[in-house]
């Protein structure tokens, strides 16, 4: 099997370390050490840590199963629940550590890097749009009330999910995720 | 007027810099430089950056107007709205930068510092308990439905608020705060 390219090794290591430590605690040397490549090789592949963060953000987005929100083989309200249940399981498997790369970068880097901020606006925007699409279908089939604008509902749910992660990173007891599912599916999407 | 003690100068500077830059981007030297005191003086007053962060977290908590949530001179649902409107104005004044010290520390430091994590559990816990107290009163006077457990509602709202901040730090356009107020007061607290 072909050995992963140096660039791939760097992206894989950065994906892991940005997720585990956040943006600011994770320097170029830590990433190249973790990738097992010389620090000097970094700048052959990336202009900056910021540029690498954009690649990681895009790759992370591709793991969020966003396309499944448009899978018409599944009832739209079920799709919405499956989506957030997948995201929950993905954080529970780390014992409520690491959180969401988007949330972490938003908190740590959006104020200080216009490029990362732009990437986050795109990432949160396409995620919210996919959630809104499923909500719109659920409103059409009557499983969700049509009283609220689907875009506003989606924005609220995506943010409430990000906040549930904030709560779990502190408490690590499942109570914030439980409250999210109770209110999101018992009250907000009704 | 007496000059602020070195300890106070350090706490004031740390409050500002932790809020502005987060936990990891803000080292002891940056704090002492910002305080205008020698770096060597830091360890006369604090065992570690972590110990200082706990002091800052407590001081930040004291600025959140949590006691007003128990002010029976004001209707409980009005108190809840006033509370989140105050928190919103406190972030809008920085152009949606800086966020919430609790949320920032939760994302950046809770996984790696048991002491900060404990502080956050206490901070989020007492904040949620105060929100739950106002919700309980609002349920008693009929302004909020009694169908949901006030503790679960409070946990959800506090987290949804933290998530709205995550959304605003990326978009900085007011849409996440607007979605929070629409859903929190139009649907969740009904």
Contacts between the chains, C-beta under 8 A, distances in Angstrom:
chain1	res1	chain2	res2	distance
A	20	B	111	7.9
A	21	B	112	7.8
A	22	B	24	6.3
A	22	B	107	6.8
A	22	B	108	5.3
A	24	B	22	6.3
A	24	B	24	4.0
A	24	B	25	4.3
A	24	B	108	7.4
A	25	B	24	4.3
A	25	B	108	7.4
A	25	B	112	8.0
A	97	B	111	4.5
A	98	B	111	7.1
A	99	B	107	6.0
A	102	B	170	7.8
A	103	B	107	6.5
A	103	B	163	7.9
A	103	B	166	5.1
A	104	B	107	5.5
A	104	B	108	7.8
A	106	B	166	4.9
A	106	B	167	7.6
A	106	B	169	4.8
A	106	B	170	4.8
A	107	B	22	6.9
A	107	B	99	6.0
A	107	B	103	6.5
A	107	B	104	5.5
A	107	B	107	4.6
A	107	B	108	7.1
A	107	B	166	6.4
A	107	B	169	6.4
A	108	B	22	5.3
A	108	B	24	7.4
A	108	B	25	7.3
A	108	B	104	7.8
A	108	B	107	7.1
A	108	B	108	6.4
A	110	B	169	4.6
A	110	B	170	5.2
A	111	B	20	7.9
A	111	B	97	4.5
A	111	B	98	7.1
A	111	B	169	6.5
A	112	B	21	7.8
A	112	B	25	8.0
A	117	B	170	6.1
A	117	B	172	7.8
A	120	B	170	3.8
A	121	B	170	5.4
A	121	B	171	5.6
A	124	B	167	6.5
A	124	B	170	5.5
A	124	B	171	7.0
A	148	B	182	7.4
A	148	B	183	7.2
A	148	B	186	7.6
A	148	B	187	6.9
A	152	B	178	7.5
A	152	B	179	4.9
A	152	B	182	5.7
A	152	B	183	7.2
A	153	B	179	7.8
A	153	B	183	7.0
A	155	B	167	6.8
A	155	B	175	6.1
A	155	B	176	6.1
A	155	B	179	4.3
A	156	B	160	7.1
A	156	B	164	8.0
A	156	B	179	4.2
A	156	B	180	6.5
A	156	B	182	7.3
A	156	B	183	4.3
A	158	B	163	7.7
A	158	B	167	7.2
A	159	B	160	6.6
A	159	B	163	3.7
A	159	B	164	4.9
A	159	B	166	6.4
A	159	B	167	4.4
A	159	B	176	5.3
A	159	B	179	6.9
A	159	B	180	7.0
A	160	B	156	7.2
A	160	B	159	6.6
A	160	B	160	4.1
A	160	B	163	5.2
A	161	B	163	6.6
A	162	B	162	7.7
A	162	B	163	3.9
A	162	B	166	4.4
A	162	B	167	7.0
A	163	B	103	7.9
A	163	B	158	7.7
A	163	B	159	3.7
A	163	B	160	5.2
A	163	B	161	6.6
A	163	B	162	3.9
A	163	B	163	2.7
A	163	B	164	7.1
A	163	B	165	7.9
A	163	B	166	6.8
A	164	B	156	8.0
A	164	B	159	4.9
A	164	B	163	7.1
A	165	B	163	7.9
A	166	B	103	5.1
A	166	B	106	4.9
A	166	B	107	6.4
A	166	B	159	6.4
A	166	B	162	4.4
A	166	B	163	6.8
A	166	B	166	7.3
A	167	B	106	7.6
A	167	B	124	6.5
A	167	B	155	6.8
A	167	B	158	7.2
A	167	B	159	4.4
A	167	B	162	7.0
A	169	B	106	4.9
A	169	B	107	6.4
A	169	B	110	4.6
A	169	B	111	6.5
A	170	B	102	7.9
A	170	B	106	4.8
A	170	B	110	5.2
A	170	B	117	6.1
A	170	B	120	3.9
A	170	B	121	5.4
A	170	B	124	5.5
A	171	B	121	5.6
A	171	B	124	7.0
A	172	B	117	7.8
A	175	B	155	6.0
A	176	B	155	6.0
A	176	B	159	5.2
A	178	B	152	7.5
A	179	B	152	4.9
A	179	B	153	7.8
A	179	B	155	4.3
A	179	B	156	4.2
A	179	B	159	6.9
A	180	B	156	6.5
A	180	B	159	7.0
A	182	B	148	7.4
A	182	B	152	5.7
A	182	B	156	7.3
A	183	B	148	7.2
A	183	B	152	7.2
A	183	B	153	7.0
A	183	B	156	4.3
A	183	B	188	6.1
A	186	B	148	7.6
A	187	B	148	6.9
A	187	B	187	6.3
A	187	B	188	5.8
A	187	B	190	7.9
A	188	B	183	6.1
A	188	B	187	5.8
A	188	B	188	6.5
A	190	B	187	8.0
